[in-house]
Structure formats: C-alpha cells, structure tokens
Amino acid sequence: MILVADSGSTCTNWIVIENKTILLTFDTIGFNPYFTNSKEIKTELISKFPELINQNRIKEIFFYGAGCSSDKMNRIIYNGLYSFFQNSIIHVENDLLAAARALFQNESGIAVIIGTGANTCYYNGSEITKNISSLGFILGDEGGGDYLGKLFIQAYLNKELSSEIETKFNAEFNLSANDILHAVYKEPKPNRFLASFTKFIHTHSKNPVVTELITKSFNDLFTKHICKYKNYNNIKIRATGSIAFFFQDFFKNAAQKFNSKIDLIEKEPIQLLTKYHLNNSDN
C-alpha cells in the first residue's frame, strides 16, 4: 500500500493506492515547511487520516510539496510524516516534480504551477533540469494567487480601484488598512491571506482596473520566468493549480502575447500524478 500526496500552501490532496488500485482519497491543510512545523503535520494527520486505513500498512509515501526545496525544509515534512507513519519509507520531493510528472508523464516540456504561489521548471521526461526560482510571495511568485492578491490590495490601499469595486470589497471583507497591514506583517501565513482575495478578484475580473491587474500578473509570470527558458515558445507549456484553472483565459492570452501556447491546464495534478505512480509502482 502506498500513499501519494500533492501539497500546496493551502491544501494537500492524498491518494491511497494498493495493488495498482485507488482505495480512497482525502484532503488535509497544506504542509509548506516555510509556514508549518512537524508537530502541526502530525496533529493534522491524527485529525484527518481515514479511520478505514491502518497507517501502519502504508509501505511507502511519495510526498510532493510547495516549499520542499532543500534538505532542511524537507526534513520538517519528513519528521512530521514519520511521527505518524513510523513503518513507512518516506520520499519528500518538491511540488514542481509532482507537476512535471503529472502534466508530462514521460514527455518533456515546461511545467507551471499557479496556485497560492507560482513556480516553473523544464522537465526532460524524467527529471527537472532547469528551474527559474520563484523567490516566494515577497520577492516573486508572479502569477500566483498571493502575487495577484498583493497587486489588488496595493491598488485598494492606494485608492486606485473604482468606487464600485471598493464599496463591494468593503462590504464583503470589512477590513481596515490596519487590519490588512497586521495580517501581512504580523500574522502567520500572509501568503494565504493575500491569495484569499482571488475569488473576489475573479468575480470582478471584467472591471477594467481588475482586468489590468490580472493581465499584469500573468504577463509578469512570462517575463520573469517562462520567457527565460531557452526556446520557450517552441516547447509545450502545461500548467496546474487553481489560479491557472480559474483564470485560464487570462493565462492563455498572456501566452499568446508572448508567442507561445498553453498545451494543457489541470486544476489539480493529483489524478495525473496518481496515474504516473500507478504506472511506476509494484504496489
């Protein structure tokens, strides 16, 4: 029995596989090592792991996560998982490899994640050979929900939105400038806070100012990341993530502007990632 997990900063999708068959799926909060610790991981698993499955029967775990970019960060995830799955072989990889394996299987191309954050890589069909660093929500994450939320909140605080949008925003969120600044600079998980406004942004995406902000977010994704891959406009580009999915018209328009084409967009990679492991597992 194996367990496959794909974790963003907000949510983790889990699939239990046995004898090349999917037994069940479940979700937990996202386990990003920059924003969570090993103890929180164990607590969440105790709360959310399906009672129908004995965790001691899990032979191997393939965990792919946002923020799993170094041995130090991976160790936080590993320790949290091991405290709950003490009889399992545990592999901790970054979410880019999950996206690449899910989107391309054994083909090559540029894999893009656009969810709470954003990241890209070139995948040669078996491994990642190049990655333009995303730099996180403060210095980068262009295209991601946190970046889009940051652009919107900047416009809101700088009084650049129309009175109609500002009124609707105030009615829905009831946040003062001090509330926003406190959430960004003092509260945990500020990236999730900024990304939490994307549903509102999507609802009002036809407003000219909001349209401009969304367009800028995806244009910045191309200029800062995708365009830096050699011959990017002659390579298949595939994407996964909630922002890529719900804002796909804007994403595709940006691709067209930069003389490229999005080959595939999947909201969540877990099903295609499961397909990869079903084809590459003895369990």
N, C-alpha and C positions, 0 to 999 in steps of 0.2 A: 504494500500500500504506500503510495506517495502523495505528497501534498505540494501543490503549486500555488504560489501566492504572487500577485502583482499589486504593489503598493505605491500609491501616490501620497501626497502630503495630506489628503483629506480622507481617502478610503482605501481599504485593502480588499481585493477580491481573492477568495480562496476556492480551490477545487480539489476534492479528494478523488484519487484515481486508484483503482485496483483491477488487476487483470485486464489492462487496457480498456477499462470501462469507467466512466464518470459516475461515482457513487452519489455525490451531492456537492452543493456549492453553499458558501456563506460569506458574509462580509464582516469586517471589523473597521475601526478607525484606521487612518493612515499611520504607518510607522516610519516616519522620516527621522533618522538619527540626529538631525540637527534640532529637532523640536520635541523629541520624545526620549525616554530613557528605558533601560532594560526592565525596570520594575513595572513601569506603565504597560509595557508589552505583555508581561506575564499576567497582570491584572485584567487586561482586556481579553486575553485568551481564556482565562478562567471563566469570564462572563459570557463569552460569545462562542466558544468552541462547541460544536454539536454534541449533545449528550449521547446520540446514537453511535458515535465513533469513540473507541478507546484510543486515546492519544499514544499509548504505548505500542500500538500496532502500526504506527506510522514509521516506515522503514527509512524514508528519505524525504527531505524537504528542499524544494527549489524556491527560494525567496528572492524576488526581484523588487528593488525599492528605490524610490526617489531619495537622493542624499547618500546612497550607498556607493561612495566614490573613493574610499580609502580604507586601509586596514583598520584604522582607528574607528571610523564610522561604522564599518561592517561589524566590528566586534560588539558594538552596542546592540545591534539587531541579533547577532548570534547569541549573545548571552541571554537576551530576553527570550528568544525561542528555545534555547537549551534548558532554561529553567522550567519550561513547561513540557517540552518534548525531549526527555532525557535519554530515550532509546533510539533517537533518530540521527542519521547522517544529515548534516545541515549545510546547504550551499547558499551563500548570500552574494547576490550579484546586483548590479545597478539596473534601474528600470529601462535604461536605453537598450541593454541587451535583450530584455524582455520584448520591448517594442520591435526591435530588429528581427528577432526570431519569429515573433507573431506576424509581422507585416510581410516579411520576405521569405520565411522558411529557409530555403537553401538558395535563394536568389540574392543578387546584390542590389544596393540602392541606398538612398538617403532616407533614414528613418527619423521621424519628427514626433516628439511628444509635446502636446499643447493641452495642459490641464491647469491645475493650480499654478504650476510653473511651466517652463518650457526648456527643451533640450533637443539636440540633434546629433546625428552621427552618420558616418559612412560605414556600411556593413558589406563585407565582401562575399557573403553567403555562408560564412562560418564564424566570423569574428568581427568585432569592431576595429577598424584600422585607423579611423580619424574621428576626433570629437572636438568641435569648437565649444569651449567651456561656456556654460550658461551664466555663470557668475552670481546666481541667486537673485532674490527679489529686490535687493537694494541696488546692486550694480548691474543687473541684467534681467534675465527671464523675459526678454522681448517676445511678445506674442502670447505669453501666459496669462491666466486669469488674474494673478497678482499684479502683473505689469499693466494690464488693461484697467484693473481696479484703481491702480495708482494714478494712471492718466486721468481717469474720471474724477477721482477725489481731488486731485490737483486742480482740475477745471472747476469743480464745485467750490473749493475753498478760495479760489482766485476769482470767483464770481464771473466765470466765463460761460456758464450754462444759461440757456434761456430761462425766463421766469417760470414757464410752464413745467419744464423738467425739474427745476429747483423746488418748486412747490410740491410736485409729486414725490420727489425724493424725501423731502422733509416729512410729508405725510406718512410715508411708508417706514422710514427708519428713525425719525425723531432724534437725530444726532447733532449735537453742537460741535463747533470746531474743536473745543477742548476734549470732547468725547473721542473724536477721531484721532487727534494727536496722542491722547493717552493710550488708545488701543494700538496704535502703530509703534509708539516708542516705549511703552511701559508694560503692555500686556503680552503674554506668551502667544506664539503663532500669529504674528502680524500678517504673514503672507496669506493665511486663510481669511483673515479679516478683510484684506483688500480684495481677495478673489470672491468674497461673498456678495459683492455688488454686481457680478456679471449677469445674473438673471435679470436684474433691473435694467442693466445696460442693453441686454438682448431685447427685452420688451420694448425699449425705446430706441432701437437701432436705426429707425428711419428718420429720427430727428437729425437735422444737418450737423449739429455740433457733435452729437454722439457718433454719427456715421464717420465723421472726420477722425475721432479718437480711435475707433475700431480699425479704420483703414491704416492709421499711423502705426498701431500696434503690430499689425501683420507686415506692413512694409519694413518696419524695424527688424522683425524676425528674419526677413530675407537679407537685408543689408548687413546685419550684424552676424548672421550665422549661415544661412543656406547658401548665399552667394559666395561664401569663402571656400566652398568645396569645388575643387577643380572640375570644370565641365559640368557644373551642377544642372545646367539647362538641357543636357543630353542624358541625364541619369533619371531613373524612376524615383519619384518622391512619394512616399506614403506616410500617413500620419495617424496618430491615435490620441485620444483624450477628449474630454467633454467640450473644451473650448474649440478644438479643431472641428468637432462634430456639429455643435450648435451654431458656430459662426463660419461654417464651411463656405458659404457664398463669398464672404469677405476674404477668406483664406485663398480660395480659388482665383478671385480677382487679383489678389496680390501676386499669385504665381504667374498669372497671365501678364501682368505688368513687367515681371522680371523674366519674361520669355521662357517660362517653364510650365509644367503641368503636374497637378496632383493626381497620382495614379490610383490611390485608394485612401479612404478615410474610415477608420473604425472608432466608434465611441470608446470601447474598452477592449484591450488586447487579450483579455484572459481566455476567451474561447479559442482564438487562433494560437495562443501560446500553449493551451492545452493540447491542441492538435499537434504542435511541434513535439511535445513531450510524449504524447501517445505514440507517435512515430519513432521516438528515440528512447523508449524505455522498455525494460524487461518485466516491469511490474504490472 
